[in-house]
Amino acid sequence: MRTHLLFGFALLAVLCGSLAPAQAQQATETPTYQKEFAYGINFNTNGGLIGGGMVRSTHQLTADMARFWMVEVVEVKHPKEQRVQNPYTGGVYVFGKTNSAFVLRPSVGAQKVIFRKAPDSGVQINGLVGAGPSVALLLPYYIYYDYTKRDAQNRPISQEDIRAEPYSPEKHRNDVFIYDHAPLFSGINDLKPQVGAHVRGALTFEYGRYRDAIAGVETGFLFEAYPKPVLLIRALGTPDDQLNNRYFTSVYLTIYIGSRS
């Protein structure tokens, strides 16, 4: 986390300087387009293989300055999550996991051109800063637990009884009977929101061979905070607030495509 913070503060400092008000002559320039719409996939240090997705709408103010709004949806995982396989059933589950977290992040911000590409080719570099609320949607993590009655030799003496339940390290202490993880949205009826806030700073490297189409990558730093810890995992004998965090930092990369008008 310390590395993420150092990287983030340095990036934000650079971006704040680059987003300073443009010179008077730049303010009078007319951009070649007025609006831009992009969407893409996100990779980040708090997510899985693919962190999530985003859409962004940008409105050009001058040749070098723009404002934007965006919506990002990503999965946030606990850094101590550990996948465990049941040696008897082959089922896989995450030890101690209580909730899956999907975070909705609406953002507004400003963007400035740092290096402009040639009209029909090359790479353009933009700097942006943004902020907004974060809504963590906590989805209970379900497992299949085997309640089948067995004799002293572990042989079933009743009809098979395997139930889908929210995983509880206190209730489901015998790992051998954790049959497998249940489908992702098994606990959708118990979805709980938790509201926080975030701030981001990033650089975009944009390639556009045609004036009305864009493709690029955005790389940056995000800091997120909540009023209380976000409950992701639990463990016997350890308070929840010692295992779970209120503050999250991440470095991210978003690959996007879009269009201009």
Phi, psi and omega per residue, in radians:
M1 nan -0.646 3.138
R2 -1.066 -0.730 3.107
T3 -1.067 -0.755 3.121
H4 -1.068 -0.731 -3.122
L5 -1.138 -0.771 3.134
L6 -1.087 -0.773 3.104
F7 -1.090 -0.757 -3.097
G8 -1.153 -0.793 -3.141
F9 -1.120 -0.684 3.109
A10 -1.115 -0.754 -3.139
L11 -1.147 -0.745 3.140
L12 -1.116 -0.671 3.126
A13 -1.103 -0.761 3.117
V14 -1.109 -0.756 -3.086
L15 -1.205 -0.661 3.115
C16 -1.074 -0.662 3.083
G17 -1.195 -0.726 -3.099
S18 -1.246 -0.404 -3.132
L19 -1.639 0.270 3.081
A20 -1.090 2.775 -3.101
P21 -0.960 2.434 -3.128
A22 -1.254 2.832 3.096
Q23 -1.152 2.754 -3.044
A24 -1.009 -0.673 -3.101
Q25 -1.208 -0.526 3.105
Q26 -1.206 -0.585 -3.091
A27 -1.136 -0.397 -3.115
T28 -1.599 -0.138 -3.125
E29 -1.253 2.577 3.130
T30 -1.795 2.148 3.134
P31 -1.194 2.762 -3.122
T32 -1.393 -0.200 3.083
Y33 -2.565 2.828 -3.068
Q34 -1.908 -0.590 -3.048
K35 -2.308 2.669 3.109
E36 -2.486 2.386 3.109
F37 -2.256 2.273 -3.092
A38 -2.422 2.693 3.048
Y39 -2.536 2.663 -3.078
G40 -2.914 -3.089 3.123
I41 -1.948 2.590 -3.003
N42 -2.008 2.437 2.995
F43 -2.160 2.309 -3.126
N44 -2.588 2.862 -3.024
T45 -1.342 -0.084 3.070
N46 -1.874 0.012 -3.073
G47 -1.920 -2.953 3.117
G48 -1.614 -2.546 -3.118
L49 -1.044 -0.821 3.001
I50 -2.080 2.120 -3.045
G51 -1.255 -0.674 -3.099
G52 2.899 -2.613 -3.109
G53 -2.541 2.921 3.141
M54 -2.606 2.730 2.931
V55 -2.271 2.526 -3.104
R56 -2.485 2.372 3.062
S57 -2.062 2.240 -3.081
T58 -2.105 2.353 3.098
H59 -2.025 2.108 -3.082
Q60 -1.307 2.278 3.109
L61 -1.728 -0.838 3.049
T62 -2.361 -3.032 3.127
A63 -1.088 -0.482 -3.055
D64 -2.030 -0.218 -3.075
M65 -2.069 2.522 3.119
A66 -2.602 2.768 2.976
R67 -2.039 2.709 -3.088
F68 -2.518 2.768 2.868
W69 -2.234 2.624 -3.134
M70 -2.622 2.762 3.039
V71 -2.276 2.241 -3.116
E72 -2.174 2.396 3.047
V73 -2.175 2.093 -3.104
V74 -2.371 2.752 2.998
E75 -1.643 2.377 3.104
V76 -2.021 2.185 -3.140
K77 -1.961 2.684 3.068
H78 -1.319 2.394 -3.109
P79 -1.107 -0.309 -3.122
K80 -1.743 0.214 3.097
E81 -1.075 2.371 -3.098
Q82 -2.343 2.068 3.115
R83 -1.357 2.345 -3.101
V84 -2.192 2.440 3.105
Q85 -1.937 2.299 3.055
N86 -1.287 2.071 -3.058
P87 -1.180 -0.286 -3.086
Y88 -1.658 -0.619 -3.095
T89 -1.839 -0.341 -3.074
G90 1.432 -0.043 3.135
G91 -1.197 2.632 -3.108
V92 -2.145 2.392 3.082
Y93 -2.552 2.950 3.133
V94 -1.760 2.054 -3.051
F95 -1.114 2.213 3.072
G96 1.370 -0.032 -3.065
K97 -1.229 2.296 -3.118
T98 -1.876 -0.728 -3.128
N99 -2.394 2.587 2.868
S100 -1.662 2.421 -3.088
A101 -2.027 2.154 3.039
F102 -2.050 2.101 -2.987
V103 -1.858 2.204 3.064
L104 -1.704 2.134 -3.073
R105 -2.181 1.639 2.936
P106 -1.335 2.379 -3.112
S107 -2.368 2.603 2.935
V108 -2.227 2.646 -3.119
G109 -3.050 -2.943 -3.107
A110 -2.202 2.632 -3.125
Q111 -2.352 2.456 3.119
K112 -2.344 2.483 3.076
V113 -1.306 2.189 3.067
I114 -1.693 -0.726 3.110
F115 -2.440 2.103 -3.084
R116 -1.609 2.382 3.110
K117 -1.432 2.954 3.036
A118 -1.139 2.795 -3.044
P119 -0.928 -0.710 -3.030
D120 -2.116 0.166 -3.134
S121 -2.845 3.042 3.104
G122 1.638 -3.073 -3.096
V123 -2.074 2.296 3.080
Q124 -1.841 2.393 3.138
I125 -1.930 2.188 3.081
N126 -2.068 2.630 2.991
G127 -1.971 2.471 3.127
L128 -2.489 2.625 2.982
V129 -2.296 2.554 -3.134
G130 -2.715 2.882 -3.140
A131 -2.729 2.863 3.116
G132 2.960 -3.086 3.107
P133 -1.328 2.785 3.016
S134 -2.191 2.209 3.122
V135 -2.005 1.834 3.120
A136 -1.491 2.072 3.097
L137 -1.685 1.913 -3.056
L138 -1.632 2.025 -3.105
L139 -1.879 2.054 -3.124
P140 -0.947 2.405 -3.132
Y141 -1.539 2.058 -3.084
Y142 -1.766 2.575 3.028
I143 -2.261 2.882 2.954
Y144 -1.705 2.132 -3.125
Y145 -2.032 2.359 -3.049
D146 -1.563 1.950 3.110
Y147 -1.797 0.215 -3.136
T148 -1.051 2.296 3.128
K149 -1.282 2.393 -3.069
R150 -2.336 2.768 3.111
D151 -1.558 -2.996 -3.079
A152 -1.119 -0.429 3.106
Q153 -1.621 0.251 3.099
N154 1.141 0.473 3.084
R155 -1.656 2.366 -3.118
P156 -1.106 2.350 3.107
I157 -2.104 0.183 3.083
S158 -2.503 3.002 3.099
Q159 -1.101 2.524 -3.120
E160 -0.967 2.282 -3.098
D161 -2.316 1.604 -3.138
I162 -2.030 2.124 -3.030
R163 -2.069 2.541 3.030
A164 -1.554 2.144 -3.082
E165 -2.490 2.720 3.008
P166 -1.101 2.299 -3.081
Y167 -1.204 2.248 3.094
S168 -2.336 2.011 3.126
P169 -1.014 -0.476 3.131
E170 -1.327 -0.730 -3.113
K171 -1.384 -0.690 -3.053
H172 -1.814 1.128 -3.057
R173 -1.316 -0.527 -3.093
N174 -1.521 1.738 -3.074
D175 -1.053 -0.465 -3.089
V176 -1.077 -0.519 -3.083
F177 -1.618 0.053 3.008
I178 -1.406 1.796 -2.972
Y179 -1.222 -0.777 -3.088
D180 -3.087 3.014 3.000
H181 -1.462 2.605 3.123
A182 -1.496 2.916 3.090
P183 -0.959 2.630 -2.999
L184 -0.918 -0.793 -3.012
F185 -1.672 0.457 3.125
S186 -1.077 -0.575 -3.098
G187 -1.775 0.492 -3.043
I188 -1.073 -0.513 -3.133
N189 -1.241 -0.297 -3.127
D190 -1.876 0.379 -3.140
L191 -1.071 2.322 -3.126
K192 -2.229 2.278 3.097
P193 -1.557 2.624 3.028
Q194 -2.422 2.158 -2.977
V195 -1.768 2.332 3.070
G196 -2.447 -2.662 -3.135
A197 -2.605 2.805 -3.126
H198 -2.533 2.816 3.009
V199 -2.431 2.528 -3.109
R200 -2.395 2.692 2.981
G201 -2.418 2.419 -3.029
A202 -2.711 2.859 2.966
L203 -2.059 2.428 3.040
T204 -1.994 2.409 3.098
F205 -2.012 1.847 -2.908
E206 -1.956 2.275 3.099
Y207 -2.029 2.209 3.115
G208 -2.467 1.866 3.129
R209 -1.343 -0.484 3.139
Y210 -2.039 2.612 -3.063
R211 -1.117 -0.519 -3.052
D212 -1.759 0.137 3.137
A213 -2.377 2.529 3.140
I214 -2.354 2.751 2.993
A215 -2.659 2.527 -3.118
G216 -3.084 -3.036 3.081
V217 -2.272 2.555 3.063
E218 -2.099 2.227 3.112
T219 -2.232 2.348 -3.061
G220 -2.933 -2.912 -3.069
F221 -2.206 2.455 3.122
L222 -2.297 2.343 3.047
F223 -2.062 2.337 -3.047
E224 -2.354 2.455 -3.108
A225 -2.407 2.556 3.110
Y226 -2.262 2.676 -3.135
P227 -1.103 -0.496 3.116
K228 -2.458 2.831 -3.117
P229 -0.987 2.485 3.081
V230 -1.503 1.997 -3.017
L231 -1.329 1.850 -3.136
L232 -1.975 -0.703 3.129
I233 -2.334 2.796 3.080
R234 -2.411 2.736 3.104
A235 -2.600 2.532 3.131
L236 -1.094 2.320 3.055
G237 1.419 0.050 -3.131
T238 -2.182 2.197 3.116
P239 -1.044 2.516 -3.108
D240 -1.018 -0.663 -3.074
D241 -1.289 -0.192 3.036
Q242 -1.515 -0.401 -3.135
L243 -1.628 -0.478 -3.012
N244 -1.994 2.707 -2.988
N245 -1.936 2.648 2.963
R246 -1.638 -0.443 -3.044
Y247 -2.036 2.415 -3.139
F248 -2.309 2.381 3.011
T249 -2.165 2.535 3.115
S250 -2.672 2.619 2.960
V251 -1.812 2.367 -3.039
Y252 -2.353 2.813 3.065
L253 -2.388 2.222 3.107
T254 -2.119 2.243 3.059
I255 -1.758 2.195 -3.030
Y256 -2.406 2.808 3.008
I257 -2.369 2.854 3.134
G258 -3.120 -2.907 -3.089
S259 -2.478 2.823 3.128
R260 -2.169 2.725 3.067
S261 -2.608 nan nan
